[in-house]
Amino acid sequence: MLTLVKEVPTFCAGRTVRAIKQYQDLQLSWPTTRSPAQFEGPKHMPDRPNLASPRSDLDVLMATLDVDVIGLIECLVSPGWRLSFGSAVAPAIHYNLSGTGRMVVSGFSAFPLVPHTLVITPAKKPFHIEVDDPTAAKTVNVVDAQWDPQFGERVQRFVAGDVDPMLMLICGYFRASYGSSIDLFASLSTPIVERFEPADELGPKLQAALAEISGRQVGMQAMTTAILKQVLVTLLRRSLNSTSVWLERFSILHDRQIALAFADMLARPSADHSVLSLAQKACLSRSAFMARFVRAMGCSPMVALRRIRMKRAADMLAARTFSAEQIARAVGYRSYSSFLRAFRQVHGYAPQKSEVAGPNSD
């Protein structure tokens, strides 16, 4: 290689040396083993999810997740007893504080419950919790738990058994969504089961949520939703490093390119987004972006954007600071009539132009 450089005329020797150095650097940085897709070149990459999401994108996704607590429950089950729950329209979260037993979700095999086990059961799936009695052949005593959604502002307690409980859980029904109805757990069809450690402090967090609901002080709803969001973010963090099959349910967190575009929608809902601009943001072809977005989110990009904008608009209306016209501009609508039409489609009613004008209005 040095001989080649010496034979090059003086006026271009420096350029050639630099070119050789760049080539050598490229060789050193090139992977020692390459997959067929790498040999095929970048034209094949748009259809393949990239599983390494930048931390900044994940932070946006987690920060903008809306969590609503529908109700929290204490469950106590004694040996030889079963506590049975019917189907509900929302997913349920369960955390085992102490004791051992098992849970059975309709359509699935039983799985053990040991301390610090966290379970999320899908919506519309009946389940039951039971503890074996070592002195009996099988569990025969059954209590049907009639959870009442009207009691969302106070803790309900269900007790199965008349001896010291061996199994103690905090359970609750919830919704976690982006925008008004982009539900993170909408496609969940199998239970999520994860074992945590005492150092994760999920138990104290959920007990604090129970205390908030029991105390019924001002800001109770805000505190309980904030606590449950901490618990879910802890679960999502775990999902980034876990090999469990349920990670497919969080594909939005694992498809870097879709997460990048979606995070931009969440961070800048008023921007002039289009399918093409979002696909370019994701470095994907339009068709690949559409297919992967629908697969991850369950709706098209423009439907998702409308829901995000309408959730932001509803929050601004609730603050009673700006007029509806100001809010329409703030969430990206140049036409007030288009804003009203979109708001009515999502929320079922249309705000009046000046019904929420406040001290900061024009």
C-alpha positions in Angstrom: 0.0 0.0 0.0 2.9 2.4 0.7 4.4 1.6 -2.7 1.1 2.5 -4.3 1.1 5.9 -2.5 4.7 6.6 -3.6 3.7 6.1 -7.3 0.9 8.6 -7.1 1.7 12.1 -8.3 2.6 14.5 -5.6 -0.4 16.8 -6.1 -2.8 14.0 -5.2 -0.8 11.9 -2.7 -2.4 13.5 0.3 -5.9 12.8 -1.0 -5.0 9.1 -1.7 -3.5 8.6 1.7 -6.7 10.0 3.3 -8.8 7.7 1.1 -6.7 4.7 2.1 -7.0 5.7 5.8 -10.8 6.0 5.5 -11.0 2.6 3.8 -9.0 1.0 6.6 -11.2 2.7 9.2 -14.3 1.4 7.5 -12.8 -2.2 7.5 -12.1 -1.9 11.2 -15.6 -0.7 12.0 -17.4 -3.3 9.7 -19.0 -6.2 11.6 -17.0 -9.4 11.5 -20.2 -11.3 10.8 -22.9 -10.0 8.7 -26.4 -11.2 8.1 -27.8 -11.8 4.6 -29.9 -8.6 5.0 -26.7 -6.6 5.5 -25.2 -7.9 2.3 -28.4 -7.2 0.5 -28.1 -3.5 1.3 -30.5 -0.8 2.8 -33.2 -1.3 0.3 -34.5 -4.3 2.3 -34.4 -2.6 5.7 -37.7 -0.6 5.7 -39.8 -3.6 6.4 -37.8 -4.8 9.4 -38.4 -3.3 12.9 -35.3 -1.8 14.6 -35.5 -2.9 18.2 -33.1 -0.4 19.7 -35.2 2.7 20.6 -33.3 5.8 21.7 -33.8 6.6 25.4 -35.2 10.1 24.5 -38.0 8.5 22.5 -38.8 6.1 25.2 -38.9 8.9 27.8 -41.4 10.8 25.7 -43.6 7.7 25.3 -43.6 6.9 29.0 -44.0 10.5 30.1 -47.1 11.0 27.9 -48.8 7.8 28.9 -52.2 8.5 30.5 -53.2 6.2 33.3 -56.7 6.0 34.8 -57.4 4.1 38.0 -60.9 2.6 37.8 -60.8 0.9 41.2 -58.5 -0.8 43.7 -59.3 -3.9 45.6 -57.8 -5.9 48.5 -57.9 -9.7 48.1 -57.4 -12.1 51.0 -57.6 -15.8 50.3 -57.3 -18.6 53.0 -56.2 -22.2 52.4 -58.9 -24.3 50.8 -60.6 -21.3 49.3 -61.1 -19.7 45.9 -61.9 -16.1 45.0 -63.5 -15.8 41.6 -63.9 -12.7 39.4 -66.0 -12.4 36.3 -65.0 -10.6 33.1 -64.5 -6.8 33.1 -64.2 -4.3 30.3 -60.8 -3.2 31.5 -57.5 -5.0 32.2 -56.7 -5.7 35.8 -53.4 -5.5 37.7 -52.6 -7.8 40.6 -49.6 -7.6 43.0 -49.0 -10.4 45.6 -47.9 -8.9 48.9 -47.5 -12.2 50.8 -48.3 -15.8 50.8 -48.4 -18.4 48.0 -51.2 -19.7 45.8 -52.1 -19.6 42.2 -54.1 -17.7 39.6 -56.1 -19.2 36.7 -57.2 -17.0 33.9 -59.9 -18.3 31.6 -58.4 -20.2 28.7 -54.9 -20.5 30.2 -53.0 -22.9 32.5 -52.7 -22.0 36.2 -49.5 -20.1 37.2 -48.1 -19.7 40.7 -48.4 -16.6 42.9 -45.4 -16.0 45.1 -44.5 -12.7 46.9 -43.7 -9.8 44.6 -45.4 -11.4 41.6 -47.1 -8.8 39.3 -49.9 -10.0 37.0 -51.9 -8.1 34.4 -55.0 -9.9 33.2 -56.6 -9.0 29.9 -60.0 -7.3 29.7 -63.0 -9.6 29.3 -61.2 -12.6 30.8 -62.6 -14.1 34.0 -60.1 -15.3 36.5 -59.8 -16.8 40.0 -57.3 -16.9 42.8 -57.0 -19.9 45.0 -54.9 -21.4 47.8 -54.6 -25.2 48.4 -55.4 -26.6 51.7 -52.7 -29.2 52.5 -55.2 -31.1 54.7 -57.8 -31.4 51.9 -57.8 -33.1 48.5 -58.8 -30.0 46.6 -60.1 -26.4 46.9 -63.9 -26.6 47.4 -64.9 -23.3 49.0 -65.7 -20.6 46.4 -66.5 -16.9 46.9 -67.7 -14.9 43.9 -66.3 -11.4 44.0 -68.9 -8.9 42.7 -66.7 -5.9 42.0 -68.8 -2.7 41.6 -67.3 -0.1 39.3 -69.3 2.6 41.1 -67.0 2.2 44.1 -64.0 3.6 42.3 -63.5 6.2 45.0 -63.1 3.7 47.8 -61.3 0.5 48.3 -63.3 -2.7 48.1 -62.2 -5.8 50.0 -62.9 -9.4 49.2 -62.2 -12.1 51.7 -62.3 -15.8 50.9 -61.9 -17.9 54.0 -62.4 -17.7 57.7 -58.9 -18.4 58.9 -55.7 -16.3 58.8 -55.2 -15.4 55.1 -52.3 -17.1 53.4 -52.5 -15.0 50.3 -52.8 -11.2 50.2 -53.0 -9.2 47.0 -53.7 -5.6 45.9 -55.7 -5.7 42.7 -57.1 -3.0 40.5 -58.8 -2.2 37.2 -57.2 0.5 35.1 -56.7 2.0 31.6 -53.3 3.1 30.1 -53.5 5.0 26.9 -52.0 7.5 24.5 -54.4 10.1 23.3 -58.1 9.5 24.1 -58.3 5.8 23.1 -55.0 4.4 22.0 -55.0 1.8 24.7 -51.6 0.2 25.5 -53.2 -3.0 26.6 -56.1 -3.1 24.1 -54.5 -6.0 22.2 -53.5 -7.9 25.3 -54.8 -11.4 25.0 -52.6 -13.4 27.3 -51.7 -12.6 31.0 -48.5 -10.8 31.8 -46.7 -12.4 34.7 -43.5 -10.9 36.1 -41.6 -11.5 39.3 -40.1 -8.4 41.0 -37.9 -7.9 44.1 -38.7 -6.1 47.4 -36.2 -3.4 46.3 -38.5 -2.4 43.4 -41.0 -1.2 46.1 -44.1 -2.0 44.1 -45.8 -3.2 47.2 -45.3 0.0 49.2 -46.4 2.0 46.1 -49.7 0.1 45.8 -50.3 0.2 49.5 -49.9 4.0 49.3 -52.5 4.1 46.5 -54.9 2.2 48.8 -54.2 4.7 51.6 -54.9 7.6 49.2 -58.3 6.1 48.2 -59.2 5.3 51.8 -58.2 8.8 53.0 -60.3 10.5 50.2 -58.3 13.7 50.5 -58.2 16.4 47.9 -56.0 15.3 45.0 -56.7 11.6 45.7 -57.3 10.8 42.0 -54.2 12.5 40.9 -52.1 10.7 43.5 -53.5 7.3 42.8 -53.0 7.6 39.0 -49.5 8.9 39.5 -48.7 5.9 41.7 -50.1 3.4 39.3 -48.2 5.0 36.4 -45.0 4.5 38.4 -45.9 0.8 38.7 -46.6 0.5 35.0 -43.4 2.3 34.0 -41.5 -0.1 36.2 -43.1 -2.9 34.2 -42.3 -1.2 30.9 -38.7 -0.8 32.0 -38.6 -4.5 32.8 -40.0 -5.2 29.3 -37.0 -3.6 27.6 -34.6 -6.1 29.1 -36.9 -9.2 29.3 -37.2 -12.0 26.8 -40.8 -12.9 27.8 -43.2 -13.4 24.9 -45.5 -10.8 26.2 -43.1 -8.1 24.9 -44.9 -8.3 21.6 -47.7 -6.4 23.3 -45.4 -3.4 23.7 -44.1 -3.3 20.1 -44.4 0.5 20.0 -41.6 0.6 22.5 -39.4 -1.9 20.6 -39.9 -0.6 17.0 -37.4 2.3 17.1 -38.6 3.9 13.9 -42.3 3.8 14.7 -41.5 5.0 18.3 -39.5 7.9 16.8 -42.5 9.1 14.7 -45.0 8.5 17.4 -42.9 10.3 20.0 -42.8 13.3 17.6 -46.6 13.2 17.3 -46.9 13.2 21.1 -44.3 16.0 21.6 -45.6 18.2 18.8 -49.3 17.5 18.2 -49.8 20.9 16.6 -47.2 20.3 13.9 -48.3 19.9 10.3 -47.9 16.1 10.3 -48.8 13.9 7.4 -48.3 10.2 6.7 -45.4 11.1 4.3 -43.7 13.5 6.8 -44.0 10.9 9.6 -42.7 8.1 7.3 -39.7 10.4 6.5 -39.2 11.0 10.2 -39.1 7.2 10.7 -36.8 6.7 7.7 -39.3 4.3 6.1 -41.2 4.1 2.9 -44.8 5.3 3.2 -46.2 1.8 2.8 -43.8 0.2 5.3 -44.5 3.0 7.8 -48.3 2.6 7.4 -48.1 -1.2 7.9 -45.8 -1.1 10.9 -47.7 1.7 12.5 -51.1 0.0 12.3 -49.5 -3.2 13.6 -48.0 -1.5 16.6 -50.8 0.9 17.4 -54.0 -0.7 16.0 -55.0 2.4 14.0 -53.7 4.6 11.2 -51.2 7.4 11.9 -53.8 10.1 11.2 -56.4 8.5 13.5 -53.8 8.3 16.2 -52.8 12.0 15.7 -56.4 13.1 15.9 -56.9 11.2 19.2 -53.7 12.8 20.6 -54.8 16.2 19.6 -58.3 15.8 21.0 -56.9 14.5 24.3 -54.7 17.6 24.5 -57.6 19.8 23.6 -59.8 18.2 26.3 -57.0 18.8 28.9 -56.8 22.5 27.8 -60.5 22.9 28.0 -60.6 21.4 31.5 -58.0 24.0 32.6 -60.5 26.8 31.7 -57.7 29.1 30.5 -58.1 29.4 26.8 -61.1 29.7 24.5 -62.0 26.8 22.2 -60.7 28.8 19.2 -57.3 29.3 20.8 -57.2 25.6 21.7 -58.0 24.7 18.1 -55.0 26.6 16.9 -52.8 25.2 19.7 -53.5 21.6 18.7 -52.8 22.1 15.0 -56.2 23.0 13.4 -56.3 26.0 11.1 -60.0 25.6 10.6 -62.2 25.9 13.7 -65.0 23.9 12.1 -62.6 21.0 11.4 -61.6 21.2 15.0 -65.2 21.1 16.2 -66.0 18.1 13.9 -62.9 16.2 15.2 -63.7 17.0 18.8 -67.3 15.9 18.5 -66.2 12.6 16.8 -63.8 11.8 19.7 -65.6 13.1 22.7 -69.3 13.1 21.6 -69.9 16.8 22.0 -68.6 20.1 20.7 -67.3 22.9 23.0 -68.7 26.5 22.5 -66.3 29.1 21.1 -65.9 31.1 24.3 -67.3 28.9 27.0 -63.8 28.3 28.6 -62.2 31.7 27.9 -60.0 32.7 30.9 -57.6 35.4 32.0 -55.1 34.5 29.3 -57.6 34.6 26.4 -57.4 37.2 23.7 
